[in-house]
């Protein structure tokens, strides 16, 4: 088992990142330790320049994200934790895969369509080729499993398509160059929605901070955000079918279930028939209880910049050693002369 995943250091870690991805990273790290597998988790800082950015913020956010991941339970002694910019093999591999990725494939990516919008001419080239770098991120390490939220599924399918075509075009039948990576998506928290709009995913780029729970929010802020979360006037149903067409209610019940480690049916068995005046404080308290220890560790870790930089340097050293053989095999398969 080779587990690889990344997160952009473009702002705070929020509840969607945590429940959709990071919690699974920690679980898989523990599983890998038991089964002799290996985990690589990275800050996708190279991806972060695909949208307008402030250099000083990128550096600060990269360090903060390392602190946040360690606070969530990623252990840098066990997992390899690094930022892409210190592992030059990612950018090299992206270029090598660019000969295989097709314009048509990239044009169909929903993230490209959403983020470029009507202004395609003004969008960066990096925003368009972003999924090729993402494919490089996982193929470089022969990843077998990639824990992500639902919104990254399409990018992972593209990585598989690139790997498959490259293997067909340049690999021997019995010796493929790349492993096809499988996405691992948590069914109970695949897509956590905005607290202000049940049809939009919870996201760092939403201008309203009230739309998301940040892992750095204090107890009062969390309680207030949950209290003000958009809902409807009906009481909660007793069965999951009753949540159909009630996106906001379904989202809050899903968050409760994911945090409590139960199913939606169990949550509705407990709260069915009750109004949000009762359910929201219970959800708020559960959130505070679960996030408080992470919050406290984060506050401590973020102070020690030297320790955070040392984690990234050591992670990059270990990542490069794993990346080299596949990168060299890729150069060779393409026919390059290498000294
Ligand atoms: P990013 O930084 O947007 O998000 C990091 C992880 O959090 C998940 N996620 C969510 N899950 C459920 N509900 C939500 N509302 C929600 N919002 C975010 C994402 O699915 C992701 O797993 N392109 C990637 C970073 C990346 C990457 C990779 C991931 C770069 N290279 C290689 C995996 C493998 C991104 O921008 O994720």
Boltz pocket constraint, residues with backbone or C-beta under 6 A from the ligand:
constraints:
  - pocket:
      binder: B
      contacts: [[A, 4], [A, 5], [A, 6], [A, 7], [A, 8], [A, 9], [A, 16], [A, 17], [A, 18], [A, 19], [A, 20], [A, 21], [A, 22], [A, 44], [A, 47], [A, 133], [A, 134], [A, 137], [A, 138], [A, 146], [A, 147], [A, 148], [A, 149], [A, 150], [A, 151], [A, 152], [A, 189], [A, 190], [A, 191], [A, 192], [A, 193], [A, 201], [A, 202], [A, 203]]
      max_distance: 6.0
